[in-house]
Amino acid sequence: MRSFSVNGVTGFVGRVGGRLRAVSGICTHQGCHLVFIAGPARLVCPCHGAQFATDGAVIRHRPGVTLTALPRLAVREAGGLVQVYAPRLR
């Protein structure tokens, strides 16, 4: 997984199960910036310890906290380049 920032959107892009995927890099609980941890690969919130799989699914969170999966972003590979399509923030 590699982090990226485009049009004010931060996230992570990489291959998950052989497929190219991009997900938001912002925790769905309080909006903290996630950190990628390798072995086993996961995205972790430094604010409250929530963990997400590299495909955006919730792995672990505090009891009583409801989290949704990380939003996925459109991504493609063209001419050897990875292109992430992120909405422009206003």
Buried (B, 14 or more C-beta within 10 A) or exposed (E): BEBBEBEEBBBBBBEBEEEBBBBBBBBBBEEBEBEBEEEEEBBBBEEBEBBBBBBBEBBEBEEEEEBEBBBEBEBEEEEEEBBBEBEEEE
